Structure formats: C-alpha cells, structure tokens
Amino acid sequence: MKYLKILSFVIFLFIIGHLFTEYTSLLSIILIPYCLLILIEYALFVRKK
C-alpha cells in the first residue's frame, strides 16, 4: 500500500512538473517539500521492514 502511495506522489509530481515548466521558482517551491515527504515516508517504510 505504501508503494502505491509513493508511486501516486511521483506521478503527481511529474504532472505538476509538466504543467509548470515555465514557472521554475513555483516548481521548486512545490517539488522540494513533496520530495522530502516522499524520502521521509520511504525511509520509514524501509525501516519498518
């Protein structure tokens, strides 16, 4: 289930990146927190194993 969540986040990030390629600052503001969130969730998931 966690893998689906991570995969959906990644797909969502790709969609946002595709829509806002012109607005680089906006893209970084959106992408950085989501990337951190994905890394934290993945680290917790790996630790639980």
LINTAKA-V355495 format. One record per residue. N is the residue number from 1. PHI is phi in radians with two decimals (999 if undefined). PSI is psi in radians with two decimals (NA if undefined). Layout:
n = {N,N}
phi = {PHI,PHI}
psi = {PSI,PSI}
This chain:
n = {1,2,3,4,5,6,7,8,9,10,11,12,13,14,15,16,17,18,19,20,21,22,23,24,25,26,27,28,29,30,31,32,33,34,35,36,37,38,39,40,41,42,43,44,45,46,47,48,49}
phi = {999,-1.11,-1.08,-1.08,-1.09,-1.11,-1.10,-1.14,-1.07,-1.10,-1.09,-1.06,-1.11,-1.09,-1.11,-1.08,-1.06,-1.20,-1.32,-2.01,-1.15,-1.24,-1.65,-1.16,-1.15,-1.09,-1.05,-1.17,-1.10,-1.39,-1.27,-1.06,-1.09,-1.16,-1.10,-1.09,-1.07,-1.10,-1.11,-1.12,-1.10,-1.15,-1.10,-1.12,-1.13,-1.17,-1.16,-1.16,-0.99}
psi = {-0.69,-0.65,-0.69,-0.72,-0.82,-0.74,-0.72,-0.68,-0.77,-0.77,-0.74,-0.72,-0.74,-0.70,-0.81,-0.76,-0.68,-0.65,-0.60,0.73,-0.52,-0.61,1.48,-0.70,-0.75,-0.72,-0.79,-0.65,-0.66,-0.75,-0.69,-0.87,-0.69,-0.70,-0.74,-0.75,-0.77,-0.76,-0.72,-0.82,-0.70,-0.72,-0.75,-0.70,-0.74,-0.66,-0.62,-0.52,NA}
